[in-house]
Amino acid sequence: MAIYRTLYYGDVTVGVGGRITIPQDMRDDIGIDEGDTLTVRVEENPGGGRQMVLWRAEQPVEE
């Protein structure tokens, strides 16, 4: 199991229909390209606070 550390925080905009705009610098840092699939996990703490965690799904290796 990997342990991650926070590199930085940033703001994203929620638009029409709940669409989230991820800033270009964040996309560049984690290698998100148009058409990539993101995996989403929603977490809840004991006090009822919730957060959403996103990561880029592994891309199939092309031979």
Steps between C-alpha positions, in 0.01 A plus 500: 500500500639837397512794737454835328601842624328822402695700244262795481135600511312678226153612412282353228182648359169313502299596196174415328379149573768450768789505252835553668774698327845381605761774448753436223801504735344222710422296188859542385640399841309171512494424129127530429423523129174539311311171498672357810288322760508621860414281798303672778473404866272680748619485861318592819649580839335416834363855524313466170739708289551367150768533240549378149831349390581470128783323326586409145421138420788291368522509124521168314843427358496505121716238332 
